[in-house]
Amino acid sequence: MTSVLAICIALLYCISTDAICDSIGPGSVPENLRSFVDSLYPDASQIKWEKENDLWEAEICEEDGEVSILLDEMGSVIETETEIVPDALPRAVEESIKVHYPDTIIKEAEHVKSPEKEWYVVEVSDGFEILIDSVGNIFSEDDKTDDDTEESEDSHD
């Protein structure tokens, strides 16, 4: 579970900061990865590729929302993140958030799958991003307001 959490945190950091991710044109993506993702999402309106160290990320735009797939060089899926509407969260997730964050509103949600585990990333109105499993166990939270403050301070330099 620790390795899954580490991968998730690294991916979220990469997505939120673009600090170490390089955007890649489709022609630079290995054919086996492009073919695999194209076969999963033949109707995708857009696929954006990024590379972080030895991992490849495909961000797929569909009518229903965005899907992000993290792959290794061999084409094995490390993790899949799918945007979902907050109403699609399992009842146990909603109830746990109401108990732990009673005065908050769920703003955004993602369903995350890895070979070992599934969980949800839930952004709530009071600035927290919560990692929670389908039965309502919270295993991580991040105060996004700290990130926003740091970003605005950095932009004034």
C-alpha positions as CSV (number, residue, x, y, z in Angstrom):
1,M,0.0,0.0,0.0
2,T,2.9,2.3,0.7
3,S,4.2,2.0,-2.8
4,V,0.8,2.7,-4.3
5,L,0.4,5.8,-2.1
6,A,3.9,6.9,-3.1
7,I,3.0,6.5,-6.8
8,C,-0.2,8.4,-6.4
9,I,1.4,11.3,-4.5
10,A,4.2,11.5,-7.2
11,L,1.6,11.5,-10.0
12,L,-0.5,14.1,-8.3
13,Y,2.6,16.3,-7.7
14,C,3.6,15.9,-11.3
15,I,0.1,16.7,-12.6
16,S,-0.3,19.7,-10.3
17,T,3.1,21.3,-10.9
18,D,4.4,19.9,-14.2
19,A,7.7,20.2,-12.5
20,I,9.4,17.1,-13.8
21,C,7.0,16.0,-16.6
22,D,7.9,16.6,-20.2
23,S,5.1,16.9,-22.7
24,I,5.7,14.5,-25.6
25,G,4.4,14.6,-29.1
26,P,2.6,11.4,-30.2
27,G,5.5,10.6,-32.7
28,S,7.9,10.3,-29.7
29,V,5.7,7.8,-27.8
30,P,6.7,4.1,-28.2
31,E,4.3,2.4,-30.7
32,N,3.3,-0.3,-28.3
33,L,2.0,2.4,-25.8
34,R,0.2,4.4,-28.4
35,S,-1.5,1.3,-29.9
36,F,-2.5,0.1,-26.5
37,V,-4.1,3.4,-25.5
38,D,-5.7,3.9,-28.9
39,S,-7.3,0.4,-28.6
40,L,-8.7,1.3,-25.2
41,Y,-10.0,4.7,-26.3
42,P,-10.7,4.6,-30.0
43,D,-13.1,7.5,-29.8
44,A,-10.9,9.8,-27.8
45,S,-11.0,13.4,-29.0
46,Q,-7.5,14.1,-27.8
47,I,-4.6,12.2,-26.2
48,K,-1.8,14.1,-24.5
49,W,1.4,12.3,-23.6
50,E,3.9,13.1,-20.9
51,K,6.9,11.3,-19.6
52,E,8.3,11.2,-16.1
53,N,11.5,9.2,-15.7
54,D,10.6,5.7,-17.0
55,L,6.8,6.2,-16.8
56,W,4.5,7.4,-19.5
57,E,1.2,9.2,-18.9
58,A,-1.6,9.4,-21.4
59,E,-4.3,11.9,-20.7
60,I,-7.4,11.1,-22.7
61,C,-10.2,13.5,-23.3
62,E,-13.6,11.9,-23.8
63,E,-17.2,13.2,-23.8
64,D,-17.6,11.9,-20.2
65,G,-14.5,13.6,-18.9
66,E,-10.8,12.9,-18.7
67,V,-8.9,9.7,-18.1
68,S,-5.3,9.4,-17.2
69,I,-3.3,6.2,-17.6
70,L,0.2,5.8,-16.2
71,L,2.2,3.1,-18.0
72,D,5.7,1.7,-17.8
73,E,7.9,1.2,-20.8
74,M,6.6,-2.3,-21.4
75,G,3.0,-1.1,-21.5
76,S,1.9,-2.4,-18.1
77,V,-0.7,-0.2,-16.5
78,I,0.6,1.3,-13.2
79,E,-2.5,3.4,-12.5
80,T,-5.6,4.7,-14.1
81,E,-7.4,7.9,-12.9
82,T,-10.9,8.6,-14.2
83,E,-12.8,11.9,-13.5
84,I,-16.2,11.2,-12.1
85,V,-19.1,13.4,-11.0
86,P,-19.3,13.6,-7.2
87,D,-22.7,12.0,-7.2
88,A,-21.1,8.8,-8.6
89,L,-19.0,8.3,-5.4
90,P,-19.9,5.3,-3.3
91,R,-22.2,6.1,-0.4
92,A,-19.6,5.0,2.1
93,V,-17.2,7.6,0.7
94,E,-19.7,10.4,0.9
95,E,-20.7,9.5,4.4
96,S,-17.1,9.3,5.6
97,I,-16.4,12.7,4.2
98,K,-19.5,14.2,5.8
99,V,-18.4,12.8,9.2
100,H,-14.8,14.0,8.9
101,Y,-15.5,17.3,7.1
102,P,-19.1,18.2,8.1
103,D,-19.1,21.7,6.7
104,T,-17.7,21.0,3.3
105,I,-18.9,20.3,-0.2
106,I,-17.4,17.8,-2.6
107,K,-16.1,19.8,-5.6
108,E,-14.4,17.2,-7.7
109,A,-13.7,13.4,-7.7
110,E,-11.5,10.9,-9.4
111,H,-11.6,7.1,-9.3
112,V,-8.1,5.7,-9.2
113,K,-7.1,2.1,-9.9
114,S,-3.8,0.3,-9.7
115,P,-3.2,-3.4,-9.9
116,E,-3.1,-3.6,-6.1
117,K,-5.8,-1.2,-5.0
118,E,-8.7,1.2,-5.9
119,W,-9.3,4.5,-4.2
120,Y,-10.8,7.9,-4.8
121,V,-9.2,11.4,-4.8
122,V,-11.8,13.8,-3.6
123,E,-11.4,17.6,-3.6
124,V,-13.6,19.4,-1.1
125,S,-14.6,23.0,-0.8
126,D,-12.4,23.8,2.3
127,G,-9.3,23.2,0.3
128,F,-8.5,19.6,1.1
129,E,-7.8,16.8,-1.3
130,I,-8.7,13.5,0.3
131,L,-7.5,10.0,-0.7
132,I,-10.2,7.5,0.4
133,D,-11.0,3.9,-0.3
134,S,-14.5,2.7,-1.4
135,V,-15.5,1.8,2.1
136,G,-14.7,5.2,3.5
137,N,-11.3,4.8,5.0
138,I,-9.3,8.0,4.6
139,F,-5.6,7.3,4.1
140,S,-4.3,10.7,3.1
141,E,-5.3,14.3,3.0
142,D,-3.5,17.3,1.5
143,D,-4.3,20.9,2.2
144,K,-4.4,22.4,-1.3
145,T,-4.7,25.9,0.1
146,D,-1.0,25.7,1.1
147,D,-0.1,24.8,-2.5
148,D,-2.2,27.8,-3.8
149,T,-0.4,30.2,-1.4
150,E,3.0,28.9,-2.4
151,E,2.1,29.2,-6.1
152,S,0.9,32.8,-5.8
153,E,4.0,33.7,-3.7
154,D,6.2,32.1,-6.4
155,S,4.5,34.0,-9.2
156,H,5.4,37.4,-7.5
157,D,9.2,36.6,-7.7
